[in-house]
């Protein structure tokens, strides 16, 4: 196999738990084509239909064209359903037993993008990755060896002649709308005043339409034609202040809701009677949703707030990433099987019935379902969203990250502190997680995914590198919101916070002389 394309070494995208992601400059038409064609060859697609959609990033249109060319060259027909949420595309394709491809970078900055692949049965699982990677390598080798006359790509890896995408098939968005309008009681949100932070989310229009058709008084705000990365796991003080300003600008509301860029992760904030906005973290939001749906089997990543264990039964812990949650849901026993991630993306692994209405399974991250379930739960209990949270075990979570953090350094941190001799590892970590910073004695360390440290005072600190972006994340759980915030602040502080000090001591010293 050669890694040269006409004398150059193009960047090969890394395959992670959410597909492929990278800098837009690295996602050439050729790279998008190679990975898409490799995925379809892995599936054995020679005819049939492949559903295709994208988000609102400025680079998405170009990448969609390259992906469409790969679909056509594989012998399939492109069913282009337009700019719709990732879960909307997945749901549409699942119901038709079709593979699907979503061009999206989710929540990461606009100078990056990505491609997410789904099999006809749903998400790509970890067990599929070796076969996909082998297939991609075979396609890469063939494309790199083509002469300029034989290739459809120029020396920069761009299509020499592009074809327009097919007309948009509106059935994808309509099918997604029906999923919620058929399950939730009509007019159930009458009297609710909901602010929708639209920004550049691909599902912004659908979210407004669904809430409106279910009876809510909806106030769309801050729609942006410039892409804004919203990470629902990293709600900063500045973002919370922005949400507060939205509520103040509109004279109050019952809730502020939004999603990330591809609308598979929700943002939900309740507004207290006094007007204070309170963000609801995704792992806590998941408990509210699971209770509303009557879930009797739950799969969640190890990073989730441990309030889940106190509030629900039959809980399975997995590595972080939707493929692991999907796999655990497939193996779960229950009549109402669900799962979610700390970012709030909610998955359903079985058909769920409630009050004579049926919700078909959607085993991929979804933002609309948790938003609606939380609002309907507050209606059923005749209380605010904040009061729903107050009914749960008093455990508080917070997450944060350092961007542009070298992945090699992150992995070296994990390697250094992977337990062998527990006492030695705990002693070494205690030099960073000190009593002066408020931490108790280290009582346990879990390495299912990353480094999750349990302290005697009830604190939890969990360090984990992103699977497909140069980011190092910190997840914190504590008995108070202030303490969870303090743990994250201590970890992210520049230039000498916990994560930076861990990194500095994990980087090998240069040789002497």
VENNORKA-V413722 format. One line per field, one symbol per residue. phi: phi as a letter, one per 20 degrees, with the letter a starting at -180 (. if undefined). burial: I if it has 16 or more other ideal C-beta (glycine too) atoms within 10 Angstrom, else O. Layout:
BEGIN
phi=???
burial=???
END
This chain:
BEGIN
phi=.ddddlnddffefeedfdodbrfgfeefgffffgfffffffgfmfcbnccfcbbeeffefgffgffffffffffnddedeenecggfffffgfgfdldfbcdeadldfgfecbacddcfgepffdgfeggfffffffffgffffeffgfeeedefendffcddfffgfefffffffgfgefeeeggmfdgneddedfekdffeffffffffffeofeddfblfceefdfddfeceffffffffffffffemnaeadcabfgemdcecccedfgenfecfdffffggfgffffemfcbccbffffgffgfeecdlddecfepfgffgffffefdrececbbdfengdccdbfddblndddffbebgcefgffffffffffgelbefffffffegfcccbcbbdeldgfgfgffgfffdfgcegfffffffffdeeffeneeffdbcddgbncddddfenfcccdbfffbbfcddcdccbfcfffffffffffegdecfgffffffeeegffffn
burial=OOOOIOOOOIOIIOIIIIIIIIOIOOIIIIIIIIIIIIIIIIIOIOOIIIIIIIIIIOIIOIIIIIIIIIIOOIOIOIIIIIIIIIIIIIIIIIOOOIIIIIIIIIIIIIOIIIIIIIIIOIIIIOOIOOOIOOIIOIIIOOIIOOOOOOIIIOOOIOIOOOOOIOOOIOOIIOIIIOIIOOIIOOOIIOOIIIIIIIIIIIIIIIIIOIIOIIIIOIIIIIOOOOIIIIIIIIIOOOIOOOIIOIIOOOOOIIIIIIIIIIIIIIIIIIIOOOOOIIIIIIIIIIIIIIIIIOIIIIIIIIIIIIIIOOIIOOIIIIIIIIIIIIIIIOOIOOOIIIIIIIIIIIIIIIOIOIOOOOIOIIIIIIIIIIIIIIIIIIIOOOOIIIOIIOOIOOIIIIIIIIOOIOIOIIOIIIOOIOOOOOOOIIOOIOOIIOOOOOIOOIOOIOOOIIIIIIIOOOIIIIIIIIIIIIIIIIIIIIOOIOIIIIIIIIIIOOOOIIIIOIIOOIOOOOOOO
END
